Amino acid sequence: MKFSFSEEQNMLKDSVARFVQDEYSFEARCKIVESEAGFSADNWSTFAELGWLSIPFPEKFGGFDGSAVDIMAIMEEMGKGLIVEPFVATVLLFGVALNKAGNTAQQETNIPDIIAGKLQGAVAFSERQSRYELADVETTASADNGNFTINGEKTLVLNALSADKLIVSARTSGKQCDQQGISLFLVDAKASGISKTTYRMMDGQRVANISFDNITISEDQLLGNLGDGYQVLEAITNDAILAICAEAVGIMQTLNATTIEYAKTREQFGVAIGSFQALQHRMVDMFMACEQTKSLLYRAVCSIDDNNADPVDVQKNILALKVMVGRAGQLIGAEAIQLHGGMGITDELNVGHYAKRLMMINASFGDADYQQAKFSALTND
């Protein structure tokens, strides 16, 4: 398969690359991570001005009507800069869920504000017992005289601290692990009865556990059809998996380049360590792992953009990609740290931060072992 970016996509990649080079140094990122919000509002406004927040949305809302390849182009460059701003949480999860399932009023009210950088969002779908299973939902939404009352808890909610609105999955019928009977609701993040416990993950990003105690919402806050929320969650998490896998490829490329450069300058026994054949073999293994992952990424994004592709084959491509990212990321991250020596894991050097982000990407939306089991089950059906 021959793959190449269009002129517009190369311009998009270049705009992100220039921002990372000029405005997003490692030192600047560290200050952003340590800030109270965990991201820069000024940077978010810049993202809006550059049009990045409009990529997945239709033109009728002021969007770019972009494809999975467009998102890949952005995320690969964001990975190189370890950007912590909530592009995935607000745009690709919250925003795309609104675009896929929201009614006209919900879309017209919220999507233009997302594109303008005025609205932050989050999707609350994970629970303590669910691990990676989207259908394992104990949070309930009980119907009563045209309203719904939500009770339960969600965990590991991305961008929950800064979100103005939440999309919450809750069970309206069926048993705990039934795919049918899960509904999505658009909820004000500051509504009475909502409490948050925020904490920072190992890669520096902020998440929160959110408790819902008798949150009453009107029926017009239902997103999509009653009981059909699982299909929406599956669709948006597939999109998010592709995005963070593209981010992972950008990280792998950066770690490879950084490690090779270090091996050229670090001397041992009077010569550069890059001259040692054993270390050359290890760096070749790193390069091959990155290239194999990139090939699977291209295959997956092209299949999801192909309207004639078999949905089962598309899902297999996504699962295989996530497995590869988990395994290649572990190899590249570990080798980069070891080849840099003891300082590779220190906070003062960016190598350890890239490796930690790769570990978090593996754990997001199902790790390599979980996705391998899903791939095997799908293949054997």
C-alpha positions, 0 to 999 in steps of 0.5 A: 500500500502506498500512502502519502499525505495531501498538501493540506495535511502536510501544512497541518503537520507543519503548523503543529510541528512549528508550534512545538518547536517555537512555543512548546519546549520541554521546560515550558511543558513541565511548567504547564503540567505543574500548573493548577489546571494542568494545561495552558488556556493560552495554548488552547486559544492558539489551537482554536485560532489555528483551526486544530479544534475544528478538524473532525466537525462538519462545515455547517458548524464551522468545522473542517470536516476532516478525516482520520488521516487529518487527526493522525497528522495532528496527533503524531506531531503533538506526540513529538511535543508531549502536548498535554492540552485536552485535545483528545478529551474535549474534541475527539471524545466529547465533541465527536460524541455530540457530533455523532449522537447529539440532536440539532439543539445540542450540536448547535449549542455546543460544537461551535463553542468547542471549535472556538475554544470556549467550551471544555468537555469530558466523557465519563464512561469508566467505572471502578469495576469495569476495567476496559469494558464499556458495557460494564455500567453500574451508574444508573439513570432512573426516569421520573416524570420527564426527568432522569436521576443519575446516581453512581461514580465514574473513574479516570475521567480525562479533563474532568477538572476543567470540563464545563460539561460532561457526557455521562454513561448510565444504565437505563435498562438491562443488566450490569454488563448488557450492551443494550440499555446504556444511555448517554446524558449531557450534564453540567459539570458544576451541577449540584450533587456532583463531586470530584476527586482529582489526581495526576497520572504518571505522565502528568495529565490530570484525571478525576473520579466523579460521584453523582448523587441524585443528579436530576436532569431533564429528558432533553439532556439525553444524547441520542436514543435511549438505551443506545449509548454503547454504540456511540461509546464504541465509535468514539473510543475507536477514534480516540485509540487511533489518535493516541496511537498516532501520538505514540508513533510521534513519541517513538520517532522522537525517542529514536532520534534522541537516542541515536543523537545521544549515542553519537556524542556519549563516549565510553572507553574513548569512543562514542557508544554508537560505535558499539555493534551491540548497541547498534543492534538495539537501536535498529530494533527500536527503529524497526518497532517504530516503522512496523507500528507506523505501517499498522497506523496507516493501514488502520486510518485508511481502512476507517476512512474507506466507506467500503471497508468491512467493519470487522476488518476495520475493527481488527486493524484498530485492535492490532494497532493498539496491541502493536503500540503497547508492545513496541512502546514498551520496547522503545521506551525501555531501550531509550532509558537504558541507552541513556543510562541512569539519567534516562529515568530522571525528571530533568531529562525528557526521555523518561517523560516520553516513556511514561506517556507511552505506558499511559497510552498502552493503558488507555482504552484497553492495554495490549493484552486486553486488545489481543484477547479481543482480536483473537475472539474476533478472528475466531468468530 
